[in-house]
Amino acid sequence: MKKFSTVKCLLSVLSLSALSALAIGPAPQPLAQKETLTIGFVKVGHLAPMLNLEEDLKKFNVEVKRAEFVRYADARTALLSNSVDVSAVGPGDLAIAASQGSKNLIGLTGVASSAKNLVVKKGVVINDWKDIAGKKIGIAPGSAVWFQWAMTLVEKGVPYTSFTPVNIQGGGTAFVQAMKRGDIDAMALWEPFESQVVAEGEAYFAKNMDYSKAKSVGAELGLLAASREALTSKKEAIRRFMWVYLNAEEQMAKNNDLFADAYAKFTGLPLNVTKESSKLIKLGGVLSKEQVQLLADAAFKQGIVQKDVVQEAGALYDDSIAREFKK
């Protein structure tokens, strides 16, 4: 009963914890000695503020080495093994790391939020939750988007067995190809692939089926994280990375054309696709320690992680650097 009350209370303070409404303060001074950061990334629109990291961090005497990943899960593994210093991962990855007994993954801040509407193949009718009955829906099992989808079904009382889940491995392109082949009727996916397939006339958004609002998961799209080892040995370089990222994020959040252009260059997608996709994404993290704990609680109750790590996962989230740069 005590744990239940604690989790319920967390919901009331989430809105007080978000950083997205705050502005970025003055830049820190360049490092006295050159430092190198290995930065992991995934080519998705909400990470477009990473576009010019090399050029921007060079001004702070920080050299950048990049490591590209197709999935957040791969980036998490790289952080845990110290193969990268900083990377974007999924909001639920702190719970997964904690359940594995690791303390080497430290969450620094969320990155963005957006509505998540089911993407439905043209000619297939899905307008409401009851319409998914008997449909083949593409999912990425274990992904952040899948967790949003699954927990929304739980909270709405919709049986997971009411539809046929089609597990699709790899990046978003595999989902798009599966839909074009007719292998699936709909998909729970992420940008820019959602807007891409809609822009190409192959699908539409089910506007009444936003699955970003599950209280236990929230709308956060990603998490900037560092390995504990890098945060200890390269903290000043990571501080400068954070300022550069947050500053770019703030500028793009104020100017959708700037965001769409950076989005196109970062992902390699046509500008007509990113202009539409960028309208759906609100840059600026909405993640909080409280939401991390709710995620961990839900992951345990649904059997995604095998241990109750609510407190441990929360302890892995430290947004003090981000708060330092917010006025």
GIPEGI-V700225 format. One record per residue. N is the residue number from 1. PHI is phi as a letter, one per 40 degrees, with the letter a starting at -180 (999 if undefined). OMEGA is omega in whole degrees, -180 to 180 (* if undefined). D_CENTER is the distance of its C-alpha to the mean C-alpha in Angstrom with 1 decimal. Layout:
n:N phi:PHI omega:OMEGA d_center:D_CENTER
n:N phi:PHI omega:OMEGA d_center:D_CENTER
//
This chain:
n:1 phi:999 omega:180 d_center:31.2
n:2 phi:c omega:179 d_center:30.2
n:3 phi:c omega:180 d_center:26.7
n:4 phi:d omega:180 d_center:26.3
n:5 phi:c omega:179 d_center:27.4
n:6 phi:c omega:-179 d_center:25.1
n:7 phi:c omega:178 d_center:22.0
n:8 phi:c omega:-179 d_center:23.5
n:9 phi:c omega:-179 d_center:24.1
n:10 phi:c omega:-178 d_center:20.5
n:11 phi:c omega:-175 d_center:19.7
n:12 phi:c omega:-176 d_center:22.2
n:13 phi:b omega:-177 d_center:20.7
n:14 phi:c omega:-176 d_center:17.0
n:15 phi:c omega:180 d_center:18.0
n:16 phi:c omega:-172 d_center:20.0
n:17 phi:c omega:-175 d_center:17.2
n:18 phi:c omega:-178 d_center:14.8
n:19 phi:b omega:-164 d_center:15.4
n:20 phi:c omega:-177 d_center:14.6
n:21 phi:c omega:-174 d_center:18.2
n:22 phi:c omega:-178 d_center:19.7
n:23 phi:b omega:-178 d_center:21.1
n:24 phi:c omega:180 d_center:21.0
n:25 phi:c omega:-178 d_center:24.3
n:26 phi:c omega:180 d_center:26.5
n:27 phi:c omega:174 d_center:25.6
n:28 phi:c omega:178 d_center:26.7
n:29 phi:c omega:175 d_center:29.5
n:30 phi:c omega:176 d_center:29.2
n:31 phi:c omega:179 d_center:29.6
n:32 phi:c omega:179 d_center:33.2
n:33 phi:b omega:-179 d_center:32.5
n:34 phi:c omega:178 d_center:30.2
n:35 phi:b omega:179 d_center:27.1
n:36 phi:b omega:175 d_center:24.9
n:37 phi:b omega:171 d_center:21.1
n:38 phi:c omega:-171 d_center:19.5
n:39 phi:b omega:177 d_center:15.9
n:40 phi:c omega:180 d_center:13.5
n:41 phi:a omega:173 d_center:11.3
n:42 phi:b omega:-176 d_center:10.0
n:43 phi:c omega:176 d_center:11.7
n:44 phi:b omega:-172 d_center:9.3
n:45 phi:c omega:-175 d_center:10.4
n:46 phi:c omega:174 d_center:7.9
n:47 phi:b omega:179 d_center:8.8
n:48 phi:d omega:175 d_center:12.4
n:49 phi:d omega:177 d_center:13.6
n:50 phi:c omega:-171 d_center:13.9
n:51 phi:d omega:-172 d_center:16.7
n:52 phi:b omega:-176 d_center:19.7
n:53 phi:d omega:-177 d_center:18.8
n:54 phi:d omega:-177 d_center:22.1
n:55 phi:c omega:-175 d_center:24.3
n:56 phi:c omega:-179 d_center:23.0
n:57 phi:c omega:176 d_center:22.9
n:58 phi:d omega:179 d_center:26.3
n:59 phi:c omega:-180 d_center:27.7
n:60 phi:b omega:180 d_center:26.8
n:61 phi:g omega:177 d_center:28.4
n:62 phi:b omega:177 d_center:25.2
n:63 phi:c omega:-176 d_center:25.0
n:64 phi:b omega:167 d_center:21.8
n:65 phi:b omega:-177 d_center:21.5
n:66 phi:b omega:174 d_center:18.5
n:67 phi:b omega:-177 d_center:17.2
n:68 phi:c omega:177 d_center:15.3
n:69 phi:b omega:177 d_center:13.5
n:70 phi:c omega:-176 d_center:13.0
n:71 phi:b omega:174 d_center:10.6
n:72 phi:d omega:-177 d_center:8.2
n:73 phi:d omega:179 d_center:11.3
n:74 phi:c omega:177 d_center:13.6
n:75 phi:c omega:178 d_center:11.9
n:76 phi:c omega:179 d_center:12.2
n:77 phi:c omega:-180 d_center:15.8
n:78 phi:c omega:178 d_center:16.6
n:79 phi:c omega:-178 d_center:15.7
n:80 phi:c omega:-179 d_center:17.7
n:81 phi:c omega:-179 d_center:20.5
n:82 phi:g omega:176 d_center:20.5
n:83 phi:c omega:172 d_center:20.3
n:84 phi:b omega:-180 d_center:17.8
n:85 phi:c omega:-177 d_center:17.9
n:86 phi:b omega:177 d_center:14.5
n:87 phi:a omega:168 d_center:11.3
n:88 phi:c omega:176 d_center:7.5
n:89 phi:b omega:179 d_center:6.5
n:90 phi:c omega:179 d_center:4.9
n:91 phi:d omega:-179 d_center:5.9
n:92 phi:c omega:-176 d_center:8.9
n:93 phi:c omega:176 d_center:10.0
n:94 phi:c omega:177 d_center:12.2
n:95 phi:c omega:180 d_center:14.1
n:96 phi:c omega:179 d_center:14.6
n:97 phi:c omega:-180 d_center:15.8
n:98 phi:c omega:-179 d_center:18.0
n:99 phi:c omega:177 d_center:19.5
n:100 phi:c omega:179 d_center:20.6
n:101 phi:g omega:-178 d_center:22.4
n:102 phi:c omega:173 d_center:20.5
n:103 phi:b omega:-174 d_center:20.1
n:104 phi:c omega:180 d_center:19.1
n:105 phi:b omega:-178 d_center:15.3
n:106 phi:b omega:177 d_center:14.9
n:107 phi:c omega:-176 d_center:11.8
n:108 phi:b omega:177 d_center:12.6
n:109 phi:a omega:171 d_center:10.4
n:110 phi:c omega:-175 d_center:7.3
n:111 phi:b omega:-174 d_center:6.9
n:112 phi:a omega:176 d_center:7.1
n:113 phi:a omega:175 d_center:8.0
n:114 phi:a omega:169 d_center:10.1
n:115 phi:c omega:179 d_center:12.6
n:116 phi:b omega:179 d_center:12.1
n:117 phi:b omega:178 d_center:15.6
n:118 phi:d omega:178 d_center:17.0
n:119 phi:c omega:-171 d_center:18.2
n:120 phi:b omega:179 d_center:21.9
n:121 phi:c omega:177 d_center:24.4
n:122 phi:d omega:-178 d_center:27.3
n:123 phi:g omega:176 d_center:30.3
n:124 phi:b omega:-177 d_center:28.4
n:125 phi:b omega:172 d_center:28.6
n:126 phi:b omega:-180 d_center:25.7
n:127 phi:b omega:-177 d_center:25.8
n:128 phi:a omega:-175 d_center:25.3
n:129 phi:c omega:-180 d_center:24.1
n:130 phi:c omega:-177 d_center:27.6
n:131 phi:c omega:-179 d_center:27.4
n:132 phi:c omega:-179 d_center:25.1
n:133 phi:d omega:177 d_center:28.1
n:134 phi:g omega:-178 d_center:29.1
n:135 phi:c omega:175 d_center:26.5
n:136 phi:c omega:-175 d_center:24.7
n:137 phi:b omega:180 d_center:21.0
n:138 phi:c omega:179 d_center:18.7
n:139 phi:b omega:172 d_center:15.9
n:140 phi:b omega:-173 d_center:13.9
n:141 phi:d omega:179 d_center:15.1
n:142 phi:g omega:-179 d_center:13.1
n:143 phi:c omega:178 d_center:9.7
n:144 phi:c omega:179 d_center:6.9
n:145 phi:c omega:177 d_center:8.4
n:146 phi:d omega:-180 d_center:11.7
n:147 phi:c omega:176 d_center:11.5
n:148 phi:d omega:-179 d_center:10.9
n:149 phi:c omega:-176 d_center:13.8
n:150 phi:c omega:-178 d_center:16.0
n:151 phi:c omega:174 d_center:15.9
n:152 phi:c omega:177 d_center:16.7
n:153 phi:c omega:179 d_center:19.6
n:154 phi:c omega:-176 d_center:20.7
n:155 phi:c omega:179 d_center:20.8
n:156 phi:c omega:179 d_center:22.6
n:157 phi:g omega:179 d_center:25.0
n:158 phi:c omega:-178 d_center:24.4
n:159 phi:c omega:178 d_center:25.5
n:160 phi:c omega:-179 d_center:23.1
n:161 phi:c omega:-178 d_center:26.3
n:162 phi:c omega:177 d_center:27.0
n:163 phi:b omega:178 d_center:25.2
n:164 phi:b omega:178 d_center:25.2
n:165 phi:c omega:176 d_center:21.8
n:166 phi:b omega:-178 d_center:21.8
n:167 phi:c omega:-179 d_center:19.7
n:168 phi:b omega:-179 d_center:18.5
n:169 phi:c omega:178 d_center:17.6
n:170 phi:g omega:-176 d_center:16.3
n:171 phi:c omega:-176 d_center:14.2
n:172 phi:c omega:180 d_center:14.1
n:173 phi:d omega:179 d_center:17.7
n:174 phi:c omega:177 d_center:19.0
n:175 phi:c omega:-179 d_center:18.0
n:176 phi:d omega:180 d_center:19.7
n:177 phi:c omega:179 d_center:22.7
n:178 phi:c omega:179 d_center:23.0
n:179 phi:c omega:-179 d_center:23.1
n:180 phi:c omega:178 d_center:25.6
n:181 phi:c omega:-177 d_center:27.7
n:182 phi:g omega:-180 d_center:27.8
n:183 phi:c omega:-179 d_center:26.4
n:184 phi:b omega:178 d_center:24.1
n:185 phi:c omega:-177 d_center:24.6
n:186 phi:a omega:179 d_center:21.0
n:187 phi:a omega:173 d_center:17.4
n:188 phi:c omega:-167 d_center:14.1
n:189 phi:b omega:-179 d_center:11.9
n:190 phi:b omega:177 d_center:9.3
n:191 phi:c omega:10 d_center:10.5
n:192 phi:c omega:-172 d_center:12.8
n:193 phi:c omega:176 d_center:14.5
n:194 phi:d omega:-177 d_center:14.8
n:195 phi:c omega:-180 d_center:16.7
n:196 phi:c omega:-176 d_center:18.5
n:197 phi:c omega:175 d_center:20.2
n:198 phi:c omega:179 d_center:21.1
n:199 phi:c omega:180 d_center:22.5
n:200 phi:c omega:177 d_center:24.5
n:201 phi:g omega:-178 d_center:26.1
n:202 phi:c omega:-173 d_center:25.1
n:203 phi:a omega:176 d_center:23.1
n:204 phi:a omega:177 d_center:22.4
n:205 phi:c omega:173 d_center:19.9
n:206 phi:c omega:-168 d_center:21.2
n:207 phi:c omega:-178 d_center:21.1
n:208 phi:c omega:-174 d_center:22.1
n:209 phi:b omega:178 d_center:19.4
n:210 phi:c omega:-179 d_center:16.2
n:211 phi:b omega:177 d_center:14.3
n:212 phi:c omega:-170 d_center:11.6
n:213 phi:b omega:176 d_center:14.3
n:214 phi:c omega:-176 d_center:14.8
n:215 phi:c omega:-177 d_center:16.0
n:216 phi:c omega:-176 d_center:15.0
n:217 phi:b omega:-180 d_center:11.3
n:218 phi:g omega:-173 d_center:10.6
n:219 phi:c omega:-176 d_center:8.7
n:220 phi:c omega:-178 d_center:5.7
n:221 phi:c omega:-176 d_center:2.8
n:222 phi:a omega:-176 d_center:1.9
n:223 phi:a omega:170 d_center:5.5
n:224 phi:c omega:-177 d_center:8.6
n:225 phi:b omega:177 d_center:11.2
n:226 phi:b omega:170 d_center:14.8
n:227 phi:c omega:179 d_center:17.4
n:228 phi:d omega:-179 d_center:19.9
n:229 phi:c omega:179 d_center:22.6
n:230 phi:c omega:-179 d_center:21.2
n:231 phi:c omega:177 d_center:20.6
n:232 phi:c omega:-173 d_center:24.3
n:233 phi:c omega:-177 d_center:25.9
n:234 phi:b omega:-173 d_center:24.0
n:235 phi:d omega:-177 d_center:22.9
n:236 phi:c omega:176 d_center:24.5
n:237 phi:c omega:178 d_center:22.9
n:238 phi:c omega:175 d_center:19.4
n:239 phi:d omega:-179 d_center:20.5
n:240 phi:c omega:173 d_center:21.4
n:241 phi:d omega:-179 d_center:18.1
n:242 phi:c omega:179 d_center:16.4
n:243 phi:c omega:180 d_center:19.0
n:244 phi:c omega:-180 d_center:18.8
n:245 phi:c omega:-177 d_center:15.0
n:246 phi:c omega:178 d_center:15.4
n:247 phi:c omega:178 d_center:18.6
n:248 phi:c omega:178 d_center:17.3
n:249 phi:d omega:-179 d_center:14.4
n:250 phi:c omega:-180 d_center:17.2
n:251 phi:c omega:-180 d_center:19.5
n:252 phi:c omega:179 d_center:17.2
n:253 phi:c omega:-180 d_center:16.4
n:254 phi:c omega:-172 d_center:20.2
n:255 phi:b omega:-175 d_center:21.0
n:256 phi:c omega:177 d_center:19.5
n:257 phi:c omega:178 d_center:21.8
n:258 phi:c omega:179 d_center:20.7
n:259 phi:c omega:-178 d_center:17.0
n:260 phi:c omega:180 d_center:18.0
n:261 phi:c omega:178 d_center:20.3
n:262 phi:c omega:178 d_center:17.8
n:263 phi:d omega:-179 d_center:15.3
n:264 phi:c omega:-179 d_center:18.3
n:265 phi:c omega:-177 d_center:19.4
n:266 phi:c omega:-175 d_center:16.1
n:267 phi:c omega:-177 d_center:15.5
n:268 phi:g omega:-180 d_center:19.3
n:269 phi:c omega:177 d_center:19.1
n:270 phi:c omega:-178 d_center:22.0
n:271 phi:c omega:-180 d_center:21.9
n:272 phi:c omega:177 d_center:22.9
n:273 phi:c omega:-177 d_center:19.7
n:274 phi:c omega:177 d_center:17.4
n:275 phi:c omega:178 d_center:19.6
n:276 phi:c omega:-179 d_center:18.9
n:277 phi:c omega:-177 d_center:15.2
n:278 phi:c omega:178 d_center:14.8
n:279 phi:c omega:-177 d_center:16.7
n:280 phi:c omega:-173 d_center:14.1
n:281 phi:b omega:175 d_center:11.2
n:282 phi:b omega:-180 d_center:11.9
n:283 phi:c omega:-177 d_center:11.0
n:284 phi:h omega:-175 d_center:11.2
n:285 phi:c omega:175 d_center:9.2
n:286 phi:b omega:-179 d_center:10.4
n:287 phi:c omega:178 d_center:9.6
n:288 phi:a omega:176 d_center:13.0
n:289 phi:d omega:-179 d_center:15.0
n:290 phi:c omega:179 d_center:16.4
n:291 phi:c omega:176 d_center:13.2
n:292 phi:d omega:-180 d_center:12.5
n:293 phi:c omega:176 d_center:16.0
n:294 phi:c omega:176 d_center:15.8
n:295 phi:c omega:-180 d_center:13.1
n:296 phi:c omega:180 d_center:15.5
n:297 phi:c omega:180 d_center:18.4
n:298 phi:c omega:-180 d_center:17.1
n:299 phi:c omega:179 d_center:16.2
n:300 phi:c omega:-178 d_center:19.8
n:301 phi:c omega:-179 d_center:21.5
n:302 phi:c omega:176 d_center:20.1
n:303 phi:g omega:179 d_center:21.1
n:304 phi:c omega:170 d_center:17.7
n:305 phi:b omega:-171 d_center:18.8
n:306 phi:c omega:-179 d_center:22.5
n:307 phi:b omega:174 d_center:22.9
n:308 phi:c omega:-175 d_center:22.5
n:309 phi:b omega:-179 d_center:20.3
n:310 phi:d omega:-178 d_center:19.4
n:311 phi:c omega:-178 d_center:21.2
n:312 phi:c omega:180 d_center:20.2
n:313 phi:c omega:178 d_center:16.4
n:314 phi:c omega:-179 d_center:17.0
n:315 phi:c omega:179 d_center:19.1
n:316 phi:c omega:179 d_center:16.4
n:317 phi:b omega:-178 d_center:14.5
n:318 phi:b omega:-178 d_center:16.5
n:319 phi:c omega:-177 d_center:15.6
n:320 phi:c omega:179 d_center:19.2
n:321 phi:c omega:178 d_center:18.9
n:322 phi:c omega:-180 d_center:16.6
n:323 phi:c omega:179 d_center:19.1
n:324 phi:c omega:-177 d_center:21.9
n:325 phi:c omega:179 d_center:21.0
n:326 phi:c omega:180 d_center:20.6
n:327 phi:c omega:* d_center:24.0
//
